[in-house]
């Protein structure tokens, strides 16, 4: 990393995006830019509108130039820019891209593929890890192959699977209630808890508004525990945090609107259970080809069908977790001893390290 006497490293922060998680991305970006060391980085915010237009966000750029507060959220409004030229810059400074694009068109390997083609260092998982983790159905298949414990589930593919047959299979195989989720979406967008067949039919239609592949999971009674993982070849896990939902489950309103959910960091768990989940988080991270960072979400089931619980069950892995004031990822690292600004520095270091390794591979026979 350069020191203050050297030319600052160019840190491009991508935010917004053509996704239902657009608003969360705008909040994440504001707080990352506010926390980043301005003596260490040339901060370059780049907004992407809901229709996919890349822009130079005028208000954010002016605030950074004047050393003014950025506010709670960035607005992707400003003159349109050419994506490739904006990412590459003028070539005089080393560039690292931090893609704070939650959900499709940002967390799913698409932007990562563009950055790979351009030869630019970027924060986070590569194309494969990003794509697999974004698709909950595919991630579950990979996790099952690696013998990682999960709750029971089935997949539904629009246009391929019959909806009534899916409903019947869900009720017969999983029991009620069940959760219906779009496979490629985060922030609890499009998720419904269905208590009967009629609600399940509506839940399928709700989720199909966001994706053509759905995951239907058994409803379980369990604690929601999350772990932040950081690193490339030798990843480390944070202390776990627990979410105490204010609603029937931890939905979008609970996360970002009402603020009714309570967060307990570190989670109140026996030391042996903490060691287990940290180890399992790293195992999941490696199995799904994560790099740089990810938040690994678990259920901790203490009882199951009137008997002993199954313990730790993988819920999902988020390769670009939120960085809002309510987000668990930075909070868990703060509780583990790594500050918000220190976390940004480490993510940039890991991006440069991963890029240098990939760039060293031979392209000739």
C-alpha positions as CSV (number, residue, x, y, z in Angstrom):
1,X,0.0,0.0,0.0
2,X,1.3,3.5,-0.7
3,X,1.9,5.9,2.1
4,X,0.7,9.5,2.3
5,X,3.9,10.7,0.5
6,X,3.3,8.6,-2.6
7,X,0.7,9.0,-5.3
8,X,-2.6,7.9,-3.8
9,X,-4.0,4.6,-5.2
10,X,-7.1,5.2,-7.3
11,X,-10.1,3.6,-5.6
12,X,-13.2,3.4,-7.9
13,X,-16.4,2.8,-5.9
14,X,-19.2,1.5,-8.1
15,X,-22.7,1.9,-6.6
16,X,-26.4,1.8,-7.5
17,X,-27.0,-0.6,-10.3
18,X,-29.9,-2.2,-12.2
19,X,-31.1,-4.2,-9.3
20,X,-33.9,-4.2,-6.7
21,X,-31.0,-3.7,-4.2
22,X,-30.1,-0.4,-5.8
23,X,-31.0,1.8,-2.8
24,X,-28.9,-0.4,-0.4
25,X,-25.9,0.0,-2.6
26,X,-26.2,3.8,-2.6
27,X,-26.2,3.8,1.2
28,X,-23.3,1.3,1.4
29,X,-21.2,3.5,-1.0
30,X,-21.8,6.7,1.0
31,X,-20.4,5.1,4.2
32,X,-17.5,3.4,2.5
33,X,-16.4,6.7,0.9
34,X,-16.8,8.5,4.3
35,X,-14.6,6.0,6.1
36,X,-11.9,5.6,3.4
37,X,-8.6,7.3,4.1
38,X,-8.5,10.3,1.7
39,X,-4.7,10.7,2.1
40,X,-4.3,7.1,0.9
41,X,-6.8,7.0,-1.9
42,X,-8.0,9.0,-4.8
43,X,-11.7,8.3,-4.4
44,X,-13.7,8.0,-7.6
45,X,-17.4,7.4,-7.1
46,X,-19.2,6.0,-10.1
47,X,-23.0,5.6,-10.1
48,X,-25.0,3.2,-12.2
49,X,-28.7,4.1,-12.6
50,X,-31.5,1.7,-12.5
51,X,-31.6,1.5,-16.3
52,X,-27.8,0.7,-16.4
53,X,-26.4,4.1,-17.4
54,X,-23.0,4.9,-15.8
55,X,-22.7,8.4,-14.5
56,X,-20.3,10.7,-12.6
57,X,-22.4,11.5,-9.5
58,X,-22.1,15.3,-9.3
59,X,-23.1,15.7,-5.6
60,X,-20.7,13.0,-4.3
61,X,-17.8,14.3,-6.4
62,X,-18.3,17.9,-5.2
63,X,-18.6,16.8,-1.6
64,X,-15.3,14.8,-1.8
65,X,-13.6,17.7,-3.5
66,X,-14.7,20.2,-0.8
67,X,-14.1,17.7,2.0
68,X,-17.8,17.9,3.0
69,X,-20.0,15.1,4.5
70,X,-21.5,12.8,1.9
71,X,-24.8,12.2,3.8
72,X,-26.4,8.8,4.4
73,X,-26.9,7.8,0.7
74,X,-25.3,8.7,-2.7
75,X,-27.5,9.8,-5.6
76,X,-26.4,8.3,-9.0
77,X,-27.2,11.5,-10.9
78,X,-24.8,13.3,-13.1
79,X,-23.3,13.3,-16.6
80,X,-23.1,10.0,-18.3
81,X,-19.7,8.5,-18.6
82,X,-18.1,5.7,-20.8
83,X,-17.7,2.7,-18.5
84,X,-14.4,1.3,-19.8
85,X,-12.6,4.6,-19.9
86,X,-13.9,5.5,-16.5
87,X,-12.6,2.2,-15.0
88,X,-9.2,2.4,-16.6
89,X,-8.6,6.1,-15.9
90,X,-5.6,7.8,-17.5
91,X,-3.2,5.1,-16.6
92,X,-1.0,7.2,-14.3
93,X,-2.2,5.6,-11.1
94,X,-2.9,2.0,-9.9
95,X,-6.6,1.4,-9.9
96,X,-8.6,-0.9,-7.6
97,X,-12.4,-1.2,-8.1
98,X,-14.7,-1.7,-5.2
99,X,-18.0,-3.0,-6.7
100,X,-20.6,-2.2,-4.1
101,X,-23.3,-3.5,-6.4
102,X,-25.6,-5.7,-4.4
103,X,-27.6,-8.3,-6.3
104,X,-27.9,-9.0,-10.1
105,X,-25.6,-7.1,-12.5
106,X,-22.9,-6.6,-9.8
107,X,-22.7,-9.4,-7.3
108,X,-23.3,-12.2,-9.8
109,X,-20.0,-12.3,-11.7
110,X,-21.1,-9.9,-14.5
111,X,-19.1,-6.8,-13.4
112,X,-16.3,-9.2,-12.2
113,X,-16.1,-10.5,-15.8
114,X,-15.7,-7.0,-17.2
115,X,-13.0,-6.2,-14.7
116,X,-11.1,-9.4,-15.5
117,X,-11.2,-8.6,-19.3
118,X,-9.9,-5.1,-18.6
119,X,-7.1,-6.4,-16.3
120,X,-8.1,-4.3,-13.3
121,X,-7.8,-5.2,-9.7
122,X,-11.1,-5.4,-7.8
123,X,-12.4,-6.2,-4.4
124,X,-14.1,-9.5,-3.8
125,X,-14.7,-12.9,-5.4
126,X,-14.0,-13.7,-9.0
127,X,-16.5,-14.6,-11.7
128,X,-17.2,-18.2,-10.6
129,X,-17.4,-17.6,-6.9
130,X,-19.6,-14.5,-7.4
131,X,-22.0,-16.3,-9.8
132,X,-22.3,-19.5,-7.7
133,X,-22.9,-17.7,-4.4
134,X,-25.4,-15.3,-6.1
135,X,-27.5,-18.2,-7.3
136,X,-28.9,-19.7,-4.1
137,X,-30.0,-22.9,-5.9
138,X,-26.6,-23.6,-7.4
139,X,-24.8,-22.6,-4.2
140,X,-27.0,-25.2,-2.3
141,X,-26.0,-27.9,-4.9
142,X,-22.3,-27.1,-4.4
143,X,-22.6,-27.0,-0.6
144,X,-24.5,-30.4,-0.6
145,X,-21.7,-31.9,-2.7
146,X,-19.2,-30.7,-0.1
147,X,-21.3,-32.2,2.7
148,X,-22.0,-28.8,4.2
149,X,-25.2,-29.0,6.4
150,X,-28.3,-27.2,5.2
151,X,-32.0,-27.2,5.8
152,X,-34.2,-29.2,3.3
153,X,-35.1,-27.4,0.1
154,X,-36.3,-27.8,-3.5
155,X,-35.8,-25.8,-6.6
156,X,-38.4,-24.4,-9.0
157,X,-37.5,-23.2,-12.5
158,X,-40.0,-21.1,-14.4
159,X,-41.0,-22.5,-17.7
160,X,-39.5,-25.9,-16.9
161,X,-41.1,-27.0,-13.7
162,X,-44.9,-27.2,-13.3
163,X,-46.0,-24.8,-10.5
164,X,-48.7,-27.1,-9.1
165,X,-46.3,-30.0,-9.0
166,X,-43.8,-27.8,-7.2
167,X,-46.5,-26.8,-4.6
168,X,-47.4,-30.4,-4.0
169,X,-43.8,-31.4,-3.6
170,X,-43.1,-28.6,-1.2
171,X,-46.0,-29.5,1.0
172,X,-45.4,-33.2,0.9
173,X,-41.6,-33.2,1.2
174,X,-40.9,-30.1,3.3
175,X,-44.1,-29.5,5.2
176,X,-45.5,-26.1,6.1
177,X,-44.6,-23.4,6.5
178,X,-42.0,-22.8,3.8
179,X,-39.9,-19.9,2.6
180,X,-39.9,-19.0,-1.1
181,X,-36.9,-17.0,-2.4
182,X,-35.7,-15.8,-5.8
183,X,-32.4,-17.6,-6.3
184,X,-30.6,-14.5,-7.6
185,X,-31.5,-11.7,-5.2
186,X,-30.5,-10.5,-1.7
187,X,-31.6,-8.1,1.1
188,X,-34.6,-10.4,1.6
189,X,-36.2,-8.9,-1.6
190,X,-39.0,-11.1,-2.9
191,X,-39.0,-13.6,0.0
192,X,-42.3,-14.8,1.4
193,X,-43.2,-17.1,4.2
194,X,-46.1,-19.3,3.1
195,X,-48.3,-21.1,5.7
196,X,-50.6,-23.0,3.3
197,X,-51.0,-23.9,-0.4
198,X,-52.8,-20.7,-1.3
199,X,-50.0,-18.5,0.2
200,X,-47.4,-20.7,-1.5
201,X,-49.0,-20.1,-4.9
202,X,-48.9,-16.3,-4.3
203,X,-45.3,-16.6,-2.9
204,X,-44.2,-18.3,-6.2
205,X,-45.6,-15.4,-8.2
206,X,-44.0,-12.8,-6.0
207,X,-40.6,-14.4,-6.3
208,X,-40.9,-14.9,-10.0
209,X,-41.1,-11.2,-10.4
210,X,-37.4,-11.1,-9.6
211,X,-36.0,-14.3,-11.0
212,X,-36.9,-17.4,-13.0
213,X,-35.2,-19.8,-10.6
214,X,-36.6,-20.1,-7.1
215,X,-35.6,-21.8,-3.9
216,X,-38.3,-23.2,-1.5
217,X,-36.9,-24.0,2.0
218,X,-38.5,-25.8,4.9
219,X,-39.6,-23.5,7.7
220,X,-37.5,-24.1,10.8
221,X,-37.2,-22.6,14.2
222,X,-33.6,-21.5,14.6
223,X,-31.3,-18.6,15.6
224,X,-29.9,-16.5,12.7
225,X,-26.1,-16.3,13.1
226,X,-23.8,-14.6,10.7
227,X,-20.0,-14.6,10.3
228,X,-17.8,-12.2,8.3
229,X,-14.9,-13.8,6.4
230,X,-11.9,-11.9,5.0
231,X,-9.0,-13.2,3.0
232,X,-7.7,-14.9,-0.1
233,X,-5.7,-18.1,0.3
234,X,-5.8,-17.9,4.1
235,X,-9.2,-16.5,5.1
236,X,-10.1,-15.5,8.6
237,X,-13.5,-15.5,10.3
238,X,-14.8,-12.8,12.6
239,X,-16.7,-13.3,15.8
240,X,-20.3,-14.3,15.0
241,X,-23.2,-11.9,15.2
242,X,-26.9,-12.8,15.8
243,X,-30.0,-11.2,14.3
244,X,-33.1,-11.0,16.4
245,X,-35.9,-10.2,13.9
246,X,-38.6,-7.7,14.8
247,X,-40.9,-9.4,12.3
248,X,-41.9,-13.0,11.7
249,X,-38.6,-13.3,9.8
250,X,-35.7,-10.9,8.9
251,X,-37.3,-9.2,5.9
252,X,-36.4,-6.1,3.9
253,X,-38.5,-3.8,6.1
254,X,-36.9,-5.2,9.2
255,X,-33.4,-4.7,7.8
256,X,-33.7,-1.2,6.3
257,X,-36.9,0.5,7.1
258,X,-38.4,-0.1,10.6
259,X,-35.1,-0.9,12.3
260,X,-37.0,-3.2,14.6
261,X,-34.4,-6.0,14.3
262,X,-31.9,-6.3,17.1
263,X,-28.2,-7.2,16.4
264,X,-26.2,-9.0,19.0
265,X,-22.4,-8.8,18.3
266,X,-20.8,-11.0,19.4
267,X,-23.6,-13.6,19.5
268,X,-24.3,-15.1,22.9
269,X,-23.0,-18.6,22.2
270,X,-20.8,-21.1,24.1
271,X,-17.1,-20.7,23.1
272,X,-17.2,-24.2,21.5
273,X,-20.1,-23.2,19.3
274,X,-18.3,-20.0,18.3
275,X,-15.2,-22.0,17.3
276,X,-17.4,-24.4,15.3
277,X,-19.2,-21.7,13.3
278,X,-16.0,-19.7,12.6
279,X,-14.4,-22.9,11.3
280,X,-17.5,-23.8,9.2
281,X,-17.7,-20.3,7.8
282,X,-14.2,-20.6,6.4
283,X,-15.0,-24.1,5.1
284,X,-18.0,-22.7,3.2
285,X,-16.0,-19.8,1.9
286,X,-13.4,-22.0,0.4
287,X,-15.9,-24.6,-0.9
288,X,-17.8,-21.9,-2.9
289,X,-14.6,-20.3,-4.3
290,X,-14.9,-17.0,-2.4
291,X,-12.1,-14.4,-2.3
292,X,-11.6,-11.1,-0.6
293,X,-14.7,-11.0,1.5
294,X,-18.0,-12.7,2.2
295,X,-20.7,-12.8,4.9
296,X,-21.7,-16.4,5.6
297,X,-25.2,-16.7,7.1
298,X,-26.2,-19.7,9.2
299,X,-29.2,-21.1,11.1
300,X,-28.4,-22.5,14.6
301,X,-31.1,-25.1,15.2
302,X,-31.3,-26.3,18.8
303,X,-34.4,-28.6,18.3
304,X,-35.9,-30.3,15.3
305,X,-39.2,-32.2,15.2
306,X,-39.4,-32.7,18.9
307,X,-35.8,-34.0,19.1
308,X,-32.3,-32.6,19.2
309,X,-31.5,-29.9,16.6
310,X,-29.2,-30.3,13.7
311,X,-26.9,-27.6,14.9
312,X,-25.3,-25.4,12.3
313,X,-27.1,-25.1,8.9
314,X,-25.8,-22.9,6.1
315,X,-28.3,-20.4,4.9
316,X,-26.4,-18.4,2.2
317,X,-23.2,-16.6,1.3
318,X,-23.1,-13.0,0.3
319,X,-20.0,-12.0,-1.6
320,X,-20.8,-8.3,-1.5
321,X,-22.4,-7.8,1.9
322,X,-23.9,-4.5,2.9
323,X,-21.8,-1.7,4.3
324,X,-24.7,0.4,5.7
325,X,-24.9,1.5,9.3
326,X,-27.2,-1.5,9.9
327,X,-24.9,-4.0,8.1
328,X,-23.5,-6.9,10.0
329,X,-20.3,-7.3,8.0
330,X,-18.3,-4.3,9.2
331,X,-19.9,-4.5,12.6
332,X,-18.6,-8.0,13.2
333,X,-15.1,-7.0,12.1
334,X,-15.2,-4.0,14.5
335,X,-16.1,-6.4,17.3
336,X,-13.2,-8.6,16.3
337,X,-10.8,-5.7,16.4
338,X,-10.7,-4.4,12.8
339,X,-12.0,-0.9,12.3
340,X,-14.2,0.2,9.4
341,X,-11.3,2.2,7.7
342,X,-8.9,-0.7,8.5
343,X,-11.3,-3.1,6.8
344,X,-11.3,-1.0,3.6
345,X,-7.5,-0.9,3.6
346,X,-7.4,-4.7,4.0
347,X,-9.9,-5.3,1.2
348,X,-7.8,-3.1,-1.1
349,X,-4.7,-5.0,-0.2
350,X,-6.4,-8.4,-0.9
351,X,-7.6,-7.1,-4.3
352,X,-4.1,-6.1,-5.3
353,X,-2.7,-9.4,-4.0
354,X,-5.3,-11.5,-5.9
355,X,-4.8,-9.4,-9.1
356,X,-1.0,-9.8,-9.0
357,X,-1.4,-13.6,-8.6
358,X,-3.8,-13.9,-11.5
359,X,-1.7,-11.7,-13.7
360,X,1.3,-13.9,-13.2
361,X,-0.2,-16.9,-15.0
362,X,1.3,-17.9,-18.3
363,X,-0.6,-17.2,-21.5
364,X,1.6,-19.3,-23.8
365,X,2.2,-23.0,-24.2
